[in-house]
Amino acid sequence: MSPSASFPPESTVEQTSTLSEVRIPPEKKAHLRTISLYELQVGSASEQKLLLQTCIQDGFFYLDLTHPNTSSLLSYVDATFKLSKELFNYSPEIKSLFDVDKISGLKLNGYKPKGRNVVGNGKDGKNDGFESWVIPRNGVLHLSNEAFPHPPLVADHLSTLYGLFDGLGSASHTILSSLSDSLLMPAGQRFEDFQGLNRPSPDILRLLKYHPNSNTDVIPQTPHTDLGSLTFVFSTTPGLQVLPPGVMQKPGAYSESDWLYVEPKPGHAIVNIGDCITMMTNGLLRSALHRVGPVTGCAMPERYSMAYLMRPEDQTLLRPLDSPLIPRSASTEETAVTSGAWISKKFKALRGTKDAGNFDQILTGGRGILV
């Protein structure tokens, strides 16, 4: 792994370098590996090897964006955080005009109020503690003719959002291309072949506001795996939790004390593998279980974060791709679903709807561990 480069000027990383006062106990920190986006861009063999190992073993990593060739992305992150805080300050009446469940069947655009998703096993009546606002890549980059209703604040910041989507889309393709190379995938069967930079896709930016709660035992988000290919997370406040790879992720086999916290790191994104990549590699690359909650012994603070969720195009069949390194299984070929169908299944499970199917298995990427 190459050493980190110097940070860009302070003005370009203001938001991402101003961390919360909440401190994670040393023994509760998740020790993620760091991957340099620049080193992947220039084809570093050692960085490509490290990326593959990390995606097989952990499924989570820090992505270093501090090199001068990649740091411009951080200014778009800062500006989008400022937009996010303004968006959530709209009145409930205004926010309800952009209800995500009414605008988009696949939840690709609009606002979700606090409490709409279930938490835990979906049977105990607990609901989430966060608001979210989804902004579609297709709408911002003009990649489709689908409607893109949005409030004036979003309209005022479209150039910022364009720069963010463009930069994160390029970063995600660098990662996917590196993984495709490492897995010896042929043309037409590479990860990036199913997620064209200039074609419509269900990629979104999700802005999140977690509400404060003085109850230190309240978990505002249910354990889950992400439904897409890659997720890029930015936040300045601790709260993101992961289960380490060595913990047995089966019902009743882990405890609250096993969860570790991912510390925000200035100049870095937190990246994780999603379900679609796991399905397309028959489990070789790992979609890690995670959630958001208060740091041990602390109340849940007001917390803002943002996540860019990259997903294969809707028609993509989620089955193992051609690679001599991917294990084959007839059963996965028979049960394969499309990316669009998987998105729909996942959101039904998150909402706790009766026709969601196997709620636990869908939410946790097949682990079935919610108790």
C-alpha positions as CSV (number, residue, x, y, z in Angstrom):
1,M,0.0,0.0,0.0
2,S,1.4,3.4,-0.9
3,P,1.7,6.1,1.8
4,S,-1.0,8.7,2.0
5,A,-0.4,11.9,0.2
6,S,-0.7,15.4,1.8
7,F,-4.2,16.7,2.3
8,P,-5.5,19.3,-0.2
9,P,-6.1,22.9,1.0
10,E,-8.3,23.1,4.1
11,S,-11.0,24.9,2.2
12,T,-11.7,21.8,0.1
13,V,-12.1,19.4,3.0
14,E,-13.8,21.6,5.6
15,Q,-16.8,19.3,6.2
16,T,-15.0,16.0,5.9
17,S,-12.2,17.0,8.3
18,T,-14.4,18.6,11.0
19,L,-15.2,15.5,13.1
20,S,-17.7,15.1,15.9
21,E,-16.7,15.3,19.5
22,V,-18.0,11.8,20.0
23,R,-15.1,9.5,20.6
24,I,-15.0,5.7,19.9
25,P,-13.3,3.6,22.6
26,P,-10.1,2.1,21.1
27,E,-11.3,-1.5,21.7
28,K,-14.5,-0.8,19.8
29,K,-12.9,0.6,16.6
30,A,-13.1,-1.4,13.3
31,H,-9.7,-1.5,11.8
32,L,-10.4,-1.1,8.1
33,R,-7.8,-1.3,5.4
34,T,-7.1,1.7,3.2
35,I,-7.2,1.7,-0.6
36,S,-5.8,4.6,-2.6
37,L,-8.0,5.6,-5.4
38,Y,-5.1,7.2,-7.2
39,E,-3.0,4.0,-7.0
40,L,-5.9,2.0,-8.5
41,Q,-6.2,4.6,-11.3
42,V,-2.5,4.2,-12.2
43,G,-2.7,0.4,-12.2
44,S,-0.7,-0.4,-9.1
45,A,-0.5,-4.2,-8.9
46,S,-0.1,-4.2,-5.1
47,E,-3.1,-1.9,-4.6
48,Q,-5.2,-4.1,-6.9
49,K,-4.2,-7.2,-4.9
50,L,-5.0,-5.4,-1.6
51,L,-8.4,-4.4,-3.0
52,L,-9.3,-7.9,-4.0
53,Q,-8.2,-9.4,-0.6
54,T,-10.2,-6.7,1.3
55,C,-13.4,-7.4,-0.7
56,I,-13.0,-11.1,-0.2
57,Q,-12.2,-10.9,3.5
58,D,-13.9,-7.8,4.9
59,G,-16.3,-6.1,2.4
60,F,-15.5,-2.7,3.9
61,F,-12.6,-0.3,3.4
62,Y,-11.5,3.3,3.5
63,L,-11.0,4.9,0.1
64,D,-8.2,7.5,0.2
65,L,-9.1,10.5,-1.9
66,T,-6.4,12.9,-0.7
67,H,-4.0,12.6,-3.6
68,P,-4.1,15.9,-5.7
69,N,-5.4,13.9,-8.7
70,T,-8.5,12.8,-6.7
71,S,-9.0,15.4,-4.0
72,S,-11.3,17.7,-6.0
73,L,-14.1,15.2,-5.3
74,L,-14.0,16.3,-1.6
75,S,-15.2,19.9,-2.4
76,Y,-18.4,18.4,-3.9
77,V,-18.8,16.3,-0.8
78,D,-18.5,19.4,1.4
79,A,-21.0,21.4,-0.7
80,T,-23.5,18.4,-0.7
81,F,-23.4,18.2,3.1
82,K,-24.4,21.9,3.3
83,L,-27.2,21.2,0.8
84,S,-28.4,18.2,2.9
85,K,-28.8,20.3,6.1
86,E,-30.8,22.9,4.2
87,L,-33.0,20.2,2.6
88,F,-34.0,18.6,5.9
89,N,-34.9,22.1,7.2
90,Y,-37.8,22.3,4.8
91,S,-41.2,22.1,6.6
92,P,-42.9,18.7,6.9
93,E,-45.6,20.0,4.5
94,I,-43.0,20.7,1.8
95,K,-41.1,17.5,2.3
96,S,-44.3,15.4,2.0
97,L,-44.8,16.8,-1.5
98,F,-41.7,14.7,-2.5
99,D,-42.6,11.5,-0.8
100,V,-40.2,8.8,-2.2
101,D,-42.9,6.0,-2.0
102,K,-45.2,8.0,-4.2
103,I,-42.7,9.3,-6.7
104,S,-40.8,6.2,-7.5
105,G,-41.6,2.5,-7.3
106,L,-37.9,1.6,-6.8
107,K,-37.5,4.5,-4.3
108,L,-35.1,6.4,-6.7
109,N,-36.2,9.9,-5.9
110,G,-37.7,11.8,-3.0
111,Y,-38.1,12.1,0.8
112,K,-38.6,9.5,3.5
113,P,-39.8,10.6,6.9
114,K,-38.5,9.3,10.2
115,G,-40.1,6.0,11.3
116,R,-41.2,4.5,8.0
117,N,-38.7,1.6,8.0
118,V,-38.8,-1.2,10.5
119,V,-35.9,-2.0,12.9
120,G,-34.9,-5.4,14.1
121,N,-36.9,-8.5,13.0
122,G,-39.9,-6.5,11.9
123,K,-42.2,-8.2,14.5
124,D,-41.7,-6.0,17.5
125,G,-43.1,-2.7,16.3
126,K,-39.8,-0.8,16.3
127,N,-39.2,1.8,13.7
128,D,-36.2,3.7,12.4
129,G,-34.9,7.0,13.7
130,F,-33.8,8.8,10.5
131,E,-35.0,10.9,7.6
132,S,-33.6,10.4,4.2
133,W,-33.7,12.2,0.8
134,V,-32.9,10.3,-2.3
135,I,-31.5,12.1,-5.4
136,P,-31.3,10.0,-8.7
137,R,-28.2,9.8,-10.9
138,N,-30.4,9.5,-14.0
139,G,-32.1,12.8,-13.2
140,V,-29.0,14.8,-12.3
141,L,-26.9,13.5,-15.3
142,H,-29.9,13.6,-17.7
143,L,-29.6,9.9,-18.6
144,S,-33.3,9.1,-19.0
145,N,-36.6,10.7,-19.7
146,E,-38.1,9.6,-16.4
147,A,-39.6,12.4,-14.2
148,F,-37.3,14.1,-11.7
149,P,-39.5,16.2,-9.4
150,H,-37.3,18.1,-6.9
151,P,-37.5,21.2,-4.7
152,P,-35.8,24.5,-5.5
153,L,-32.8,23.7,-3.2
154,V,-31.9,20.8,-5.4
155,A,-32.4,22.8,-8.5
156,D,-30.0,25.5,-7.1
157,H,-27.3,22.8,-6.5
158,L,-27.5,20.7,-9.7
159,S,-24.0,21.7,-10.8
160,T,-22.6,20.5,-7.4
161,L,-24.6,17.2,-7.6
162,Y,-23.4,16.7,-11.2
163,G,-19.8,17.0,-10.1
164,L,-20.4,14.6,-7.2
165,F,-22.1,12.0,-9.3
166,D,-19.6,12.3,-12.1
167,G,-16.7,11.9,-9.6
168,L,-18.1,9.0,-7.6
169,G,-19.2,7.3,-10.8
170,S,-15.7,7.4,-12.1
171,A,-14.3,6.2,-8.8
172,S,-16.7,3.3,-8.7
173,H,-15.7,2.2,-12.2
174,T,-12.0,2.3,-11.2
175,I,-12.8,0.0,-8.4
176,L,-15.0,-2.3,-10.5
177,S,-12.5,-2.5,-13.3
178,S,-9.7,-3.4,-10.8
179,L,-11.8,-6.2,-9.4
180,S,-12.7,-7.4,-12.9
181,D,-9.0,-7.5,-13.8
182,S,-8.1,-9.4,-10.6
183,L,-10.8,-11.9,-11.2
184,L,-9.7,-12.5,-14.9
185,M,-13.1,-11.6,-16.2
186,P,-13.6,-11.5,-20.0
187,A,-15.1,-8.6,-21.9
188,G,-18.9,-8.6,-21.6
189,Q,-18.7,-10.3,-18.2
190,R,-16.9,-7.6,-16.3
191,F,-18.6,-5.7,-13.4
192,E,-18.4,-2.4,-15.2
193,D,-20.1,-3.9,-18.3
194,F,-23.4,-3.9,-16.4
195,Q,-23.1,-0.3,-15.1
196,G,-22.3,2.0,-18.0
197,L,-21.2,5.5,-17.1
198,N,-23.4,7.0,-19.9
199,R,-26.4,4.7,-19.6
200,P,-29.4,4.9,-17.3
201,S,-29.0,3.0,-14.0
202,P,-30.7,3.0,-10.6
203,D,-27.8,4.7,-8.8
204,I,-28.8,7.2,-6.2
205,L,-27.4,9.6,-3.6
206,R,-29.1,9.1,-0.2
207,L,-28.8,12.0,2.2
208,L,-29.6,11.0,5.8
209,K,-30.4,12.8,9.0
210,Y,-30.4,10.7,12.2
211,H,-32.4,12.3,15.0
212,P,-30.9,12.6,18.5
213,N,-32.1,10.2,21.2
214,S,-31.1,10.3,24.9
215,N,-31.8,6.5,25.2
216,T,-28.3,4.9,24.8
217,D,-29.9,1.6,23.9
218,V,-31.9,2.7,21.0
219,I,-30.7,1.6,17.6
220,P,-32.1,3.8,14.8
221,Q,-31.3,1.5,11.9
222,T,-31.8,-2.3,11.4
223,P,-28.8,-4.5,10.6
224,H,-28.6,-5.0,6.8
225,T,-26.5,-5.5,3.8
226,D,-26.7,-2.9,1.0
227,L,-28.6,-4.0,-2.1
228,G,-26.4,-2.7,-4.9
229,S,-22.8,-3.0,-6.1
230,L,-20.8,-0.5,-4.2
231,T,-21.7,2.1,-1.5
232,F,-19.6,5.2,-0.8
233,V,-20.4,6.7,2.7
234,F,-19.3,10.1,4.0
235,S,-19.9,11.3,7.6
236,T,-18.2,13.3,10.3
237,T,-20.0,11.7,13.2
238,P,-19.3,8.1,14.4
239,G,-22.2,5.7,14.3
240,L,-21.7,3.3,11.4
241,Q,-21.2,-0.2,12.9
242,V,-20.0,-3.4,11.3
243,L,-19.8,-7.0,12.4
244,P,-16.2,-8.1,12.0
245,P,-15.5,-11.1,9.6
246,G,-14.5,-13.5,12.4
247,V,-17.9,-13.2,14.2
248,M,-20.2,-16.0,13.5
249,Q,-23.1,-14.3,11.7
250,K,-25.9,-16.8,12.5
251,P,-29.0,-16.4,14.7
252,G,-28.0,-15.9,18.3
253,A,-24.3,-16.5,17.5
254,Y,-23.3,-12.9,18.1
255,S,-24.0,-10.3,20.7
256,E,-24.3,-6.5,20.9
257,S,-20.7,-6.3,22.1
258,D,-19.5,-7.8,18.8
259,W,-20.4,-4.7,16.8
260,L,-17.5,-2.4,16.0
261,Y,-17.6,1.3,14.9
262,V,-16.1,2.6,11.7
263,E,-14.4,5.9,12.6
264,P,-14.9,8.7,10.1
265,K,-11.6,9.6,8.4
266,P,-10.9,13.0,6.9
267,G,-10.3,12.9,3.1
268,H,-11.6,9.3,2.8
269,A,-14.9,7.6,1.8
270,I,-16.0,4.5,3.5
271,V,-16.8,1.9,0.8
272,N,-18.6,-1.4,1.1
273,I,-19.5,-4.2,-1.3
274,G,-23.3,-4.7,-1.8
275,D,-25.5,-7.8,-2.4
276,C,-25.4,-7.6,-6.3
277,I,-21.6,-8.0,-6.4
278,T,-21.9,-10.9,-3.9
279,M,-24.5,-12.6,-6.1
280,M,-22.4,-12.0,-9.2
281,T,-19.4,-13.7,-7.6
282,N,-21.4,-16.5,-5.8
283,G,-20.4,-15.2,-2.4
284,L,-16.6,-14.7,-3.2
285,L,-16.8,-10.9,-2.6
286,R,-18.4,-10.1,0.7
287,S,-21.4,-7.8,1.4
288,A,-20.8,-7.0,5.1
289,L,-23.6,-6.6,7.6
290,H,-23.8,-3.1,9.1
291,R,-26.1,-0.6,10.8
292,V,-26.0,2.8,12.5
293,G,-26.3,3.4,16.2
294,P,-25.0,5.4,19.1
295,V,-21.4,4.9,20.4
296,T,-21.3,2.7,23.4
297,G,-22.4,4.6,26.5
298,C,-23.4,7.7,24.6
299,A,-26.7,9.1,23.5
300,M,-27.5,9.1,19.8
301,P,-26.5,12.6,18.5
302,E,-28.0,14.4,15.5
303,R,-26.0,12.8,12.7
304,Y,-25.8,13.7,9.0
305,S,-24.3,11.3,6.5
306,M,-24.6,10.7,2.8
307,A,-24.3,7.5,0.7
308,Y,-23.8,7.0,-3.0
309,L,-25.3,3.6,-3.9
310,M,-24.1,2.2,-7.2
311,R,-26.3,-0.5,-8.7
312,P,-26.3,-2.6,-11.8
313,E,-28.8,-1.6,-14.5
314,D,-32.3,-2.9,-13.9
315,Q,-32.3,-5.7,-16.4
316,T,-29.0,-7.2,-15.1
317,L,-29.4,-10.9,-14.1
318,L,-27.7,-11.4,-10.7
319,R,-25.9,-14.6,-11.4
320,P,-22.2,-15.6,-11.1
321,L,-20.1,-14.0,-13.9
322,D,-17.5,-15.9,-16.0
323,S,-14.3,-16.1,-14.1
324,P,-12.0,-19.1,-13.2
325,L,-11.8,-17.7,-9.7
326,I,-15.6,-17.6,-9.0
327,P,-17.1,-20.8,-7.6
328,R,-20.0,-22.2,-9.7
329,S,-23.3,-23.4,-8.5
330,A,-26.3,-24.6,-10.4
331,S,-28.7,-23.4,-7.7
332,T,-27.6,-19.8,-8.1
333,E,-28.3,-19.9,-11.8
334,E,-31.8,-21.2,-11.2
335,T,-32.7,-18.7,-8.6
336,A,-31.1,-15.6,-10.2
337,V,-33.2,-12.4,-10.1
338,T,-32.7,-9.1,-12.0
339,S,-31.2,-6.0,-10.3
340,G,-34.6,-4.2,-10.5
341,A,-36.4,-7.1,-8.9
342,W,-33.8,-7.3,-6.1
343,I,-34.2,-3.6,-5.4
344,S,-37.9,-4.0,-5.1
345,K,-37.6,-7.0,-2.8
346,K,-35.1,-5.2,-0.5
347,F,-37.3,-2.2,-0.1
348,K,-40.3,-4.3,0.7
349,A,-38.3,-5.9,3.5
350,L,-37.0,-2.6,4.8
351,R,-40.6,-1.2,4.9
352,G,-41.8,-4.4,6.6
353,T,-44.6,-5.1,4.0
354,K,-46.4,-8.4,4.2
355,D,-45.4,-9.6,0.7
356,A,-41.7,-8.9,1.3
357,G,-40.9,-12.7,1.2
358,N,-38.2,-14.0,3.6
359,F,-37.8,-10.7,5.4
360,D,-34.7,-11.7,7.4
361,Q,-32.8,-13.4,4.5
362,I,-33.4,-10.5,2.2
363,L,-32.4,-7.8,4.7
364,T,-29.2,-9.5,5.7
365,G,-27.9,-10.8,2.4
366,G,-28.9,-14.4,3.1
367,R,-27.6,-14.6,6.6
368,G,-30.9,-14.8,8.4
369,I,-29.5,-13.5,11.7
370,L,-32.1,-11.1,13.0
371,V,-33.4,-12.3,16.4
